[in-house]
């Protein structure tokens, strides 16, 4: 009788324990192996590779970081430059602050050169004097600007029309004018602003991945294996962040979803099939 009651008591205890710790609350185990095959080669284990168990994909964290960092404003950048309004309008229309190179000079139209003061001055300086054979000479007299403005404007207009025809019929006269614009070329400064913004986005994404959304971290051994134990059941992502596996001619990163099941061992292989080459 007592023995029977003891068995019933044990059953009740077991039921109570299961009720207190339901299966869904039990942690799971995650076992990982990383193997990469070079082109025309056999898979090799990837050693000493840091692997991060995240509660959100690294791709999502990068997108979150992008949203948090306002993009570099080209219009505001151009407005800050100490150049003529006409040059600012040209930059905004072209979405470029580059004023150098053969492609730049080749794409300049006669209207661009004559309507943007900086371009006009650079073009005329390039072809001044006897440098360019057949280049029109200015006939207007600067002294007429005050004493005979009508004559001055007429002769200057006629001269610029001859310059326009020269630009259109002798496009090689544009070559080298960019040498007179180097002090105004803002492309490198604009690229630095963009690079600084990318640096901030990268730093924010890595910080989020290694703090707020980090569940655990491990590193592969000599066999390319790593693991996580006592992981609460749920959906995770295995990510190498910006770390990469280099095997032969193949470079890969991972950002792979994985479900940890309660009270079970989940095994996953990171390989060429679910890896991606580093962007950029």
C-alpha positions in Angstrom: 0.0 0.0 0.0 2.7 2.4 1.0 4.8 1.4 -2.0 1.8 2.1 -4.3 1.3 5.5 -2.8 5.0 6.2 -3.3 4.7 5.4 -7.0 1.7 7.7 -7.3 3.6 10.5 -5.5 6.5 10.1 -8.0 4.2 10.4 -10.9 2.6 13.5 -9.5 6.1 15.0 -9.0 7.0 14.2 -12.6 3.8 15.8 -13.8 4.5 18.9 -11.7 8.0 19.2 -13.0 6.8 19.0 -16.6 4.2 21.6 -15.9 6.8 23.9 -14.3 9.3 23.4 -17.2 7.3 22.9 -20.4 9.2 21.5 -23.4 9.1 24.8 -25.2 11.1 26.4 -22.4 13.9 23.9 -22.6 17.1 25.1 -24.2 18.6 23.5 -27.2 22.1 22.9 -28.6 23.5 24.1 -31.9 26.4 22.3 -33.6 28.2 24.0 -36.5 30.8 22.9 -39.0 32.3 25.2 -41.6 33.7 23.7 -44.8 34.6 25.6 -48.0 35.6 24.1 -51.3 38.0 26.1 -53.5 37.3 26.1 -57.3 37.8 22.6 -58.6 38.9 21.5 -55.1 37.5 19.5 -52.2 35.9 21.0 -49.1 38.3 22.1 -46.4 37.6 23.0 -42.8 37.7 26.7 -41.9 39.7 27.2 -38.7 39.6 30.0 -36.2 36.6 31.7 -37.8 34.5 33.8 -35.3 30.8 33.0 -35.6 28.1 35.1 -34.0 24.7 33.9 -33.0 22.3 36.8 -33.6 18.7 37.4 -32.8 18.4 39.4 -36.0 20.2 39.0 -39.4 23.2 41.1 -40.0 21.7 42.2 -43.2 18.8 43.6 -41.3 21.2 45.3 -38.8 23.0 46.9 -41.7 19.7 48.2 -43.1 18.8 49.5 -39.6 22.1 51.3 -39.4 21.6 52.8 -42.9 18.2 54.2 -41.8 19.8 55.7 -38.6 22.5 57.5 -40.5 21.1 60.2 -42.9 22.6 59.9 -46.4 25.2 62.5 -47.5 23.3 65.5 -48.9 24.8 66.4 -52.3 22.7 69.5 -52.7 23.8 70.8 -49.2 27.4 70.0 -50.1 27.2 71.9 -53.3 25.6 74.9 -51.6 28.5 75.0 -49.2 31.1 75.5 -52.0 32.5 78.9 -52.7 31.7 78.9 -56.5 29.4 80.8 -58.8 25.6 80.0 -58.8 26.0 78.8 -62.4 28.6 76.3 -61.4 26.5 75.1 -58.5 23.5 74.6 -60.9 25.8 72.6 -63.3 27.0 70.4 -60.5 23.4 69.7 -59.4 22.3 68.9 -62.9 25.3 66.6 -63.5 25.2 65.2 -59.9 28.9 65.6 -59.9 31.6 67.8 -58.3 34.4 66.5 -60.5 36.1 69.2 -62.6 39.0 67.2 -64.0 39.8 64.5 -66.5 39.3 63.9 -70.2 35.8 62.6 -69.7 34.8 65.8 -67.9 36.2 68.1 -70.6 34.9 65.9 -73.4 31.3 66.2 -72.1 31.3 69.9 -71.7 29.1 71.6 -74.2 29.6 75.1 -75.6 26.7 76.3 -73.4 28.4 74.8 -70.3 31.6 76.6 -71.1 30.1 80.0 -72.0 27.4 80.1 -69.3 29.5 79.0 -66.3 32.0 81.8 -65.5 34.6 79.4 -64.1 34.5 77.2 -67.2 34.6 80.2 -69.5 37.7 81.7 -67.8 39.5 78.3 -67.7 38.8 77.7 -71.4 39.9 81.2 -72.5 43.0 80.9 -70.3 43.8 77.5 -71.9 43.6 79.0 -75.4 44.9 82.5 -74.7 47.5 84.2 -76.8 49.0 82.2 -79.6 48.7 78.8 -77.9 45.9 77.6 -80.2 46.2 78.2 -83.9 43.1 79.8 -85.4 41.6 80.7 -82.0 39.6 84.0 -82.2 41.1 87.1 -80.7 39.1 89.4 -78.5 38.4 92.8 -80.3 36.5 94.5 -77.5 38.3 97.0 -75.3 37.7 96.8 -71.6 38.0 100.6 -71.5 34.7 100.8 -73.5 32.9 99.1 -70.6 32.4 102.5 -69.0 32.7 105.0 -71.8 30.8 103.1 -74.5 28.9 100.2 -73.0 26.8 99.5 -76.1 29.9 99.0 -78.2 31.5 97.0 -75.5 28.6 94.6 -75.1 28.1 94.2 -78.9 31.8 93.4 -79.6 32.0 91.1 -76.6 28.8 89.2 -77.7 30.3 88.9 -81.2 33.5 87.5 -79.8 31.8 84.9 -77.6 29.8 83.8 -80.6 33.1 83.2 -82.5 34.3 81.3 -79.4 31.2 79.2 -79.5 31.8 78.2 -83.1 35.4 77.3 -82.2 34.3 75.0 -79.4 31.8 73.3 -81.7 34.2 72.9 -84.7 37.5 72.4 -82.7 36.5 70.3 -79.6 40.2 69.6 -78.9 40.5 73.2 -77.7 38.8 72.0 -74.5 41.7 69.6 -73.7 43.7 70.8 -70.7 41.3 73.4 -69.5 40.7 71.3 -66.4 44.2 72.3 -65.3 42.8 75.7 -64.6 40.0 74.3 -62.4 42.0 72.1 -60.0 41.5 74.5 -57.1 37.7 74.2 -57.6 37.5 70.4 -58.0 35.4 69.2 -55.0 35.1 65.5 -56.0 37.6 64.2 -53.5 36.0 66.2 -50.7 32.5 64.8 -51.7 33.9 61.3 -51.7 35.4 61.8 -48.2 32.0 62.8 -46.9 30.4 59.7 -48.5 33.2 57.5 -47.1 32.7 59.0 -43.6 29.0 58.2 -43.7 29.7 54.6 -44.8 32.2 54.3 -41.9 29.5 55.4 -39.4 27.0 53.0 -40.9 29.5 50.1 -40.7 30.4 51.0 -37.1 26.8 51.2 -36.0 25.9 47.8 -37.7 28.8 46.0 -36.0 28.0 47.6 -32.7 24.4 46.4 -32.9 25.5 42.9 -33.9 27.9 42.6 -31.0 25.7 44.1 -28.3 21.9 44.4 -28.5 21.3 41.5 -30.9 24.1 39.1 -29.8 23.0 35.8 -28.3 26.4 34.1 -28.2 29.8 33.9 -29.9 32.1 31.0 -30.8 35.1 30.2 -32.9 35.8 27.2 -35.1 38.4 24.7 -34.1 41.0 22.8 -36.2 38.2 20.7 -37.7 36.1 23.8 -38.6 33.6 23.0 -35.8 31.9 25.2 -33.3 28.9 25.0 -31.1 26.4 26.7 -28.7 24.8 25.0 -25.7 21.9 26.0 -23.5 20.5 28.2 -26.2 16.8 29.3 -25.6 14.7 27.8 -28.3 13.8 30.2 -31.1 14.9 31.7 -34.5 18.4 32.9 -34.9 21.0 33.8 -37.5 24.5 32.5 -37.8 26.7 35.4 -39.0 30.4 36.0 -39.6 29.7 39.7 -39.7 32.5 41.2 -41.8 34.8 38.2 -41.1 35.3 35.8 -44.0 36.6 32.4 -44.9 39.4 32.3 -47.4 40.1 28.9 -49.0 42.1 28.9 -52.2 40.4 31.4 -54.6 37.1 31.4 -52.6 36.1 34.1 -50.0 32.8 33.7 -48.2 30.7 35.2 -45.5 27.6 33.9 -43.9 24.3 35.3 -42.6 22.2 32.2 -42.3 18.9 31.7 -40.4 18.7 28.7 -38.1 15.9 27.4 -35.7 17.0 26.1 -32.3 14.6 23.5 -31.2 13.8 23.0 -27.5 15.6 20.1 -25.9 17.2 19.0 -29.2 20.5 19.2 -31.0 20.4 21.3 -34.3 23.3 20.7 -36.7 24.1 23.0 -39.6 26.9 23.2 -42.1 28.2 26.5 -43.4 29.5 26.0 -46.9 29.7 27.3 -50.5 26.0 26.6 -50.8 24.8 29.0 -48.2 27.7 31.5 -48.1 28.1 34.7 -50.1 31.2 36.5 -51.4 32.0 39.8 -49.6 30.2 42.7 -51.1 32.4 45.6 -52.4 
